[in-house]
Amino acid sequence: MTVEKNASSGVNFLDMQAHVGITKHMGGIEATDELLSLCHIENAHEVLNVGCGIGVGPAYIAKKYNSRVVGVDISEKMIEWSRQRAREERVETKVEFRTADVLDLPFEADRFDVVFAESVLVFVEDKARAIRECVRVAKPGGYVGLNEGLWIKQPSPEMVARVKDAIGPFIPTNETWQALWEASGLQERVVKICQVDARTEVKSRIRWIGWRWLLGAWGRGLRLYVTNPAVRQSIKEMFDVPPEVFEYAGYGLFAGRK
């Protein structure tokens, strides 16, 4: 098992998640349910989950709404996890997974009833282009939804730097995300900004991923921690983020109709 390094002494945050087999987004299952409701998922026949991670979202939608779901992720390893998750959830006939980049989605225009992403565009530098791609592949009358991390209020430059060292992306402010959404061209736009509660966040993520899967991921992570010095450094940087970050950090739910 190899893990790529980033520019610092640690490893790439997303690559480590892929190798361990874990993924996350703020708000957990409750945020996903609310975002899907804003996108009128109950009327969707075909759904695209951009940045599907280990495949929790596609399996969840296929089971709960009986929709056909296509999941894409830039990581081939995440796609492997997604296919395993679909088999374990017994929804492999209702889901399809492909390696793809949100900046160049390999689908024709006007295809999907719902296109959504959770904790994906925050890691993409050209967020406006990523939003345009999501809108392009949505059907006229279909919906695009995002759940993305943001700063509810501006923290100190030191805190911004420590968070960036830990997870990589430069997190936008609430105002930046809202401006991007205004420029999306979508109609009936909805924006909901949510504060993060650390204890609720942990419980919701456990519910989202499931204990059995989490235990396996933690076991793989522990092996990496013991055997890979770069992983140890990366984990130390993650835990170096001060708890006060939750006073400033939150997430936004963005939905709109094409």
Secondary structure, 3 states (H helix, E strand, C coil): CCCCECCCCCECHHHHHHHHCCCCCCCHHHHHHHHHHHCCHHHCCEEEEECCCCCHHHHHHHHHHCCEEEEEECCHHHHHHHHHHHHHHCCCCCEEEEECECCECCCCCCCEEEEEEECCHHHCCCHHHHHHHHHHHEEEEEEEEEEEEEECCCCCHHHHHHHHHHHCCCCCEHHHHHHHHHCCCCEEEEEEEEECCHHHHHHHHHHHHCHHHHHHHHHHHHHHHHHCHHHHHHHHHHHCCCHHHHHCEEEEEEEEEC
